[in-house]
Amino acid sequence: MKSVSVEELKKMMDQGKEFKLIDVREPHEYEFVNIGAELIPVSQVFDNTDKIPEDKKVVVMCRSGARSGQVIAALEAQLNYDNLYNLEGGILAWADRIDPSKPKY
C-alpha cells in the first residue's frame, strides 16, 4: 500500500499540489478535530465512490492510519483504484508532528 507521511502531506498542501484528502473517521471524530479533508465515514465509502477521483492523487486519513488502510485495501481490491495513499499515523501524527494545537483523542 502506498502512503504519505504527515510531513509530505503538509508540503503538498503548502505547495498547492492537486490532490484530494478524504477523512474516513466518524462525524463526531471529525467535529472534534480535522484538517479540512472531505468527510466520508468508513460505512459510507462505497456509497460515495463518485467523490473519490481516479485521475489524481487521493490521500485517505483516519485517527491513526488503520481504518484508512482498510478502506484503501478494499477500494483497491474491489474497484481497482491505484491512486490512493494512506496518511501514515493519521490525525494523531499530524497533531504530534505538524500542528500540536490540534487536540488528540
N, C-alpha and C positions, 0 to 999 in steps of 0.2 A: 504494500500500500504506500502510495506517495504521501508525503507530509511536508508541512512547513512549520518552522519554529515561530514563536511569537515575535522574535526579532525580525524575521523575514517578512511576516505579515505587516508589521509596523512600517518597514521600509517600503513595501508595496503600497501601503496607504499614503505614506508621505510623498512618494513619487507619482501618485495619481495613476498607478497601473490599472489596466482594465481587468477586473475580476469580480466575482460575486462572492459575498460572505453570507453563509447560512448558519443559523444557530438552531440546533435541534433539541434544545432543552425545553422544559415545560414553561408555560406562560408566567407562573409565579416566580420561577427562577430568573427568567428574562427581565421581569419587572424589578427584581431585587438588584441585578447588576447586568449590564450589557455593554457592548462596544459598537452598537449600531448595525449589527447584522440583521438580515431578514429572518424573522422567527418562523420556523416550520417545525413544530414538535415532532418527535420521532413517530408517534402514532399517525401523523398526517402526511408524512413524506411521500408515500406512494400515491396519495390523492392530490399531490401538488407538484408532480414532476414537471408540469408545464412552467413552473417557476425556477427550475434547475436547468440552466442552459447547457448545451452540449458543445457550444462553439467557443467557449472561453474558460479560463481557469476558475474553478469553484472551490473555495475553502470552506470546509464544514467544521463546525466547532460545537462543543458542549462544555460541561464543567471541567472535565479532566482529560478528555480525548477518547474515552471508552465508547460512549454512545455514538459519537460521530464516526468512530472507526467501524462500528457495527452497521451504521447507515450506509457508509461508503461501500463496505463489503457487499451488502445486499443490493445496492444500486448497480455496482459493477457486475455482480453475478447475474442479476435478473434482467437488467436493461442495458448492459454493455457500456456503461459510462466509462470513459478513460481520462477524464479531465478533473477528477475530484482529488482534493488534498486534505488530509486530516490536520487540524491545528494541534500540534504537539502540546500536551498539558492543558489545553483548553483555557477557559477564563481564569482558572487558578494560576496558570503560568503567566498569563497576561498581568494579573494583579501582582504577582511576585516580581516580574522582571521588566515590565513596561510601565505600568501605572499603579503604584502602591496605594493610591487613593481609592481604588476600586475595592469594595468590600468582598470578603471571601465567606463562603459557607460550606 
